[in-house]
Amino acid sequence: MISAGCWVSVKASSVITKKDLVDEELLQLVFAEAAELTAGSFLEDAPVVAVSSRTGEGIEELKQTLREIGSLAPRAPRFRHALAD
């Protein structure tokens, strides 16, 4: 399964789930398929992280990836309200 999360339509990550149900060889094929499916899209250069919710494997890497993506998102400007005399 591949699902994608998007931030401001440009910053994103692809997540491969249920990593614990496949061997390393099949997982590498899934990574290759993800690269093929996202080629030419806004996800082309996005990080791809494989996770297992059952074992917790990859969750810390996913959290770190999401923090990095979040740090790249543009911040809303701070507004100062001026009171006229």
Sequence and secondary structure as in RCSB ss.txt:
>XXXX:A:sequence
MISAGCWVSVKASSVITKKDLVDEELLQLVFAEAAELTAGSFLEDAPVVAVSSRTGEGIEELKQTLREIGSLAPR
APRFRHALAD
>XXXX:A:secstr
 EEEEEETTTEEEEEE  GGGS HHHHHHHHHHHHHHHTTSTTTTS EEE  TTT TTHHHHHHHHHHHHHHS  
          
